[in-house]
Amino acid sequence: MAAPSSVTERERKYEIVAGSGVPRLVGVAGVTTQDDPVEQILDASYYDTETFRLARSGITLRRRVGGHDAGWHLKLPVSADERQEIQLPLGGDPNKIPGRLRRLVRAFTLGEKLVPIAHLRTDRFAHRLADGEGRTVATLTDDHVTGEAGGESARLDEWRELELELEPETDPGRLVEFDRALAEAGASASPWPSKLRRLIGDRVPAPPRGRKKPTAGDVVLASLRDHYARLRRADVGVRLDVEDSVHQMRVATRKLRSALRTFGSIVDKDTTAPLAAELKWLGQQLAPARDTEVTEQRLRERLDDVPPELVFGPLRQYLTRYFAREAEEGRTQVMATLTGKRYLNLLRALDTVVEEPPLTGRARKPAKAALRKPVRKAAKKLRRAEAAASGQDGHELETALHDVRKKAKRARYAADTVKPVYGKKLRAWRKNVKAVQSTLGEHQDTVVGRDVLHHLTVAGHGEGQNTFTFGMLYARDAAAADELRERFAGEWRQLRKGDRPGWL
């Protein structure tokens, strides 16, 4: 089967009064021509788990016949008006979902079986909207829909709606102009994100609604749910080999683990301790692939700063071969992790925590009162880590500073979690913590970079390479580390005396 293709879809849907005509949009958002309608008959079957796990995450999986893009479509939400659509052509058993698509949504289905949930037939009348040079700006469709949903009780429905979809090259800001013109013509924004949700909307469990005065548990759970959603979205990106997706998945993993550990007095730490340990394992599995990306980019940038006369031999080709091997090994490890049972069990455990959280009694207290102590403890651990680094040198100092960085990261994550409660009160302190973390991150890059350069020097020498340049870069990294430690010392003094809430 052909490889999946991916397109970005920007569109809005509108309700329209029965019997009314299609609005004319000439003169709106650069449109000079509105073509006569072209009729298409679209027949689509939709799939989900019996508990609507895809729909609950705003995901649509369908097989559609008819139209210019007939095939299997997987739609992932990006924003209110934007979705990423992954497409596979028709072929094979029409009742069997392609394995590639099933694997892409594994983090959402959690292994539950995908079954047919609905069938939609759309009689579509599409109007191409073009600019003065004949380029398509958008497509306005007049859709007459018949829908059927199965389940314990069958459901039939019919409706008419307008859909305005921008071309990929069209400025997204033009949606606002089209929106205004369609509203003036009598169309109103649809309350439904998709045709499927209109048909099955009341069967999909509604997300939890926030309270005006949130409890500590509300705040921490909102953060956990957000990081969990980001982890699952990054999972899809990793499987598609999207740039930076491993990094995004690793960040989400860290934030989940940090939240469980920092706010263990809110979401019971004894209950979630095994999950926190599994998140640490997942981070370790992702680390080699991400570290390779960072190290290669950084080393190539530093090599670009070296005068050409000091670059001896085909070093760039040597780096390409070396990092290609490292990247392949890292990706192989990541994919083995994502297809394994251990990772699936981790996701199931995460899902249980966000759906049936093991909240403590303290979680029921007002957020402002109950969340101060966890943030205060995170700040205290950061100060202790810095104190432990004092007086160290050599490898011990590098290890100690790396620990300071990790504690700074956890303190910053804690501040991000409680931001809805304390707002501006933590802004200056968080900014200073982030400065410390960033500087120590650069310092750690020099530590890792020197390890890689030492390895490259030894291996390159064995292969007959002139490794003088690697040695020079090693010395530069050592000097950069000294400068970064001095910068950190100044930033730490700023953090100690900077503006921060008294209760910290």
C-alpha positions, 0 to 999 in steps of 0.5 A: 500500500502507498505511504500515507499523505498528509494535508492541512485542512482549514475550514468552518461549518455553517447552519443555513435556513432550509430553502435559502440560496447559497451566499455569493462571496464575490468581493470577499477576501480577494474573491473575484469569481464564484464558479457554478456548483459541481455536484459530488456524491460522497459516501462515508463509513466512520469508525471508532471504539465502542466507547468513542475514544477517537471522537472524545479526542476530536479525531475522525477515522473514515472510509469515503467513496466519491469526490477527488480525495476518495480513500481512508481519512484520519483527521487530527485536530490542530486548532478550532479551524484547523485539522491535519488529515492523513490519507490512504487510497482505497484498496484491499478489503473495504471493511478492514481498516489499514494497519497503518491507520490503526497503529497511528491511533493506538495511543487513543484507542488503547488497544480497543477494537475499532468498529463501524459507528456511523454512515453518512451520505452527502450530496455536495454542491461545490463552488470554487472561489478564485482570485483575479489571477484565477487561483483558487482561494477557497471552496464553498460547499452546499452539503445535503447530508443523510446520516445513520448511526448504529448502537443500541438504538439506530438513529437517522437524521437529515440536514443541510450545511455550508462548509467553507474550506481554504486552500492550503496556500490561502492566508488563514486570516481570511476565514474571518472575512468569509465568516463575517460575509456568511453571517451577513448573508444569514448563515450561522456558525455550526455548533458541531466540529464535524458532520459525525459529531452532529450525528452522534454528539450526545453519545460522546461523553462530554469533557469535564467542566471547570468550576469558577473557583477550582479546587487543587485537584481541578488545577492539577488534573487539568494540567495532567490532561493537557500533558496527556493529550500532548503526549498522544498527539506527539505519538502520532508525529513520531510514528509519522517521523515528523520533525521535532515530534520525539522532542515533543513527546519527551517533554510531555513525558517529563511534564507528566512525571514532574506533575505526579511527583511535585503534586503527590499530595494532591494526586496520591503519590503512592498510587501513582509511583509505579506510573511515575517510574514507567514515565521515567522509563519512557523518557529513557527510551526516547533519550538517545533519538532526541540526544542525537538530534540535538548533538548533531545540530549543535556540532554542525553549527560549531563546525560551521564557525571553524575557519575552513583552513582549520577543517582537515579532511572530509569531516562533514561526510564523516559526521553524516555517516556517524549520526545517520547510524546513531539516528537509525538506532535511536529511531529503531529503539523508539519505534520498538518502544511505541509498538510494545506492550509495556508502553500500551500499559503505561498509556492505559495507566495514564488514562485511568489516572486522568479519568479516575484520579486517585485524589487525596483529601487535600485535593478538595481544598481551594486551589490557592491554599492547597497548591502553595506547599508543593511549589514551595517544596519544588523551590526548596529542592532547587536551592538544596541542589544548588547548595550541593553543587558548591565546592564541587569540581570536575565531573562531580560538578558537571553531575551536580549542575545537571541535577540543579538543572533538573530541579529548576525544570521541575520548579518551572513546571510547577509554576506552569501548573499553578499559573491559572491560580496565581497568575502574575505572582509567579511570573518574575520567579519563573522567568529567573528559574527558566534562565537558570535552567536554560544556561545549565541546559547549554552547559549540559550540551557542552558535557554531552558534546565533549563526550561525543567529540572524544568518541569521534576523535578516537573512532576517527583516528582508528579510521585514518581521519585527521581529528585535529578539528575535533580536538579543537572543538573539544577545547572550545566546549571546555572553555564555553562550559567555564563561561556558562558556569559564570553566567549561571552564578550571576543568574542564581544570584538574581534568582535568590534576590529577585522578586518572588512571592513571600510564601516561596 
